[in-house]
Amino acid sequence: MSEYDDEVAVKFIQNYLPQELKERFEDDDIYYFLDVICDFYEKRDWLNDDDETKEEAELVAFIIEQSKKDKIGDFSEEEIRLVLTAEAAYSGTVEIPE
């Protein structure tokens, strides 16, 4: 296993996404989402809820809200969930240092 690498993660996520989202999201969008995901967990001291569905819903809402606030774009829940699925698939292939 290798360590988490943002550049490799972005390429992995872009390859994992359905074609219509590959055309919608540029690499900079994916980097932005990765940063927002980190912000989300840092604000929560990296604690995971026992209810992963609730946590994912909060994360999706947080990304959508931040994207609008930062004028990055207006994304649907489904689009963000697909990005999160791709990121989780990448995370499953790497060792994340504690």
Buried (B, 14 or more C-beta within 10 A) or exposed (E): EEEBEEEBBBBBBBEBBEEEBEEEBEEEBBBBBBEBBEEBBEEBEEEEEEEEEEBBEBBBEBBBEBBEEEEBBEBEEEBBBBBBBBBEEBBEEBEEEE
